[in-house]
Amino acid sequence: MAAIPEKYLDLLQQQKKAFANLATTMPDGSPQVTPVWFDYHDGRIRVNTAQGRVKARNMKTGVPVALAIMDPDNPYRYLQVRGHVGRVVEAGADRHIDLLAKKYLDKDK
């Protein structure tokens, strides 16, 4: 796993309300991109989605994905992350979406 360059770590912090554009691949091989909330925990970027959404159907363990995270203070500054889905879990999803709501909306739920 490649390290995130230190000069971009601020984009991953809880206090920075940066959105990510998540790129996945459709079953026919075409690209699909969705803006998402995310967080960075234990060296991994985590996103949350509801079952049945296109990105959820495309994101299976091991499939390639990419994220472009734009600095909300300077749209010319961004971080691109490419890799593979590490794992897909449902346990803790409600708690995770509440953490994201706190980050992006300053609401508990």
C-alpha positions in Angstrom: 0.0 0.0 0.0 1.4 3.4 -1.0 1.5 6.1 1.6 -0.5 9.3 1.2 2.0 12.2 0.7 2.2 14.3 3.9 1.3 17.5 2.1 -2.2 16.0 1.3 -3.0 14.4 4.6 -5.0 17.5 5.6 -7.6 16.5 2.9 -8.3 13.3 4.9 -8.8 14.9 8.3 -12.2 14.9 10.0 -12.2 18.7 10.2 -11.8 19.1 6.4 -15.1 18.7 4.6 -13.6 17.5 1.4 -15.8 15.5 -0.9 -14.5 12.6 -2.9 -15.5 11.5 -6.4 -15.6 7.7 -6.4 -14.9 5.9 -9.7 -16.1 2.4 -10.1 -16.6 0.1 -13.1 -20.0 -1.0 -14.4 -20.5 -4.7 -15.3 -20.1 -3.7 -19.0 -16.7 -2.1 -18.3 -17.9 1.5 -18.5 -16.9 3.9 -15.8 -19.3 5.2 -13.1 -18.5 8.2 -10.9 -20.3 9.4 -7.7 -19.6 12.2 -5.3 -19.3 10.6 -1.8 -18.7 11.4 1.8 -15.7 9.6 3.2 -13.4 9.3 6.2 -9.9 8.1 6.8 -9.4 5.5 9.6 -6.5 3.3 10.4 -4.8 4.1 7.1 -7.9 3.3 5.0 -10.4 5.5 3.2 -14.0 4.5 4.0 -17.2 5.3 2.2 -20.7 4.4 3.1 -23.6 3.6 0.8 -27.0 2.0 0.8 -27.7 -1.4 -0.6 -29.0 -1.3 -4.2 -27.2 1.8 -5.3 -25.0 1.6 -8.3 -21.8 2.2 -6.5 -22.7 -0.5 -3.9 -23.4 -3.0 -6.7 -20.0 -2.2 -8.3 -17.9 -2.3 -5.2 -17.1 -5.9 -4.4 -14.0 -6.9 -2.4 -10.9 -6.7 -4.6 -12.4 -4.7 -7.5 -10.4 -1.6 -8.7 -11.7 1.9 -7.6 -10.3 5.4 -7.7 -11.1 8.5 -5.7 -10.4 12.1 -6.5 -10.5 14.2 -3.3 -10.7 18.0 -4.0 -9.7 20.6 -1.5 -12.8 22.6 -0.7 -10.6 25.7 -0.1 -8.7 25.3 -3.4 -10.3 23.3 -6.2 -7.0 23.2 -8.1 -5.5 21.1 -5.3 -6.6 17.5 -5.1 -5.5 14.0 -4.2 -6.1 11.0 -6.4 -6.1 7.6 -4.8 -6.3 4.4 -6.8 -6.5 0.9 -5.4 -8.9 -2.0 -4.8 -11.8 -2.4 -2.4 -10.4 -3.9 0.7 -13.6 -5.2 2.2 -17.3 -4.6 2.2 -19.2 -4.8 5.5 -22.6 -4.0 6.8 -21.8 -4.2 10.5 -21.3 -0.7 11.9 -22.7 1.0 8.8 -25.3 3.0 10.8 -22.6 4.2 13.3 -20.3 5.1 10.3 -22.9 7.2 8.5 -23.6 9.0 11.7 -19.9 9.9 12.0 -20.0 11.1 8.4 -23.1 13.2 9.1 -21.2 14.8 12.0 -18.3 15.6 9.7 -20.2 17.0 6.8 -23.4 18.4 8.3 -22.4 18.9 12.0 -25.4 16.7 12.9 -25.4 13.6 15.1 -27.5 11.6 12.7 
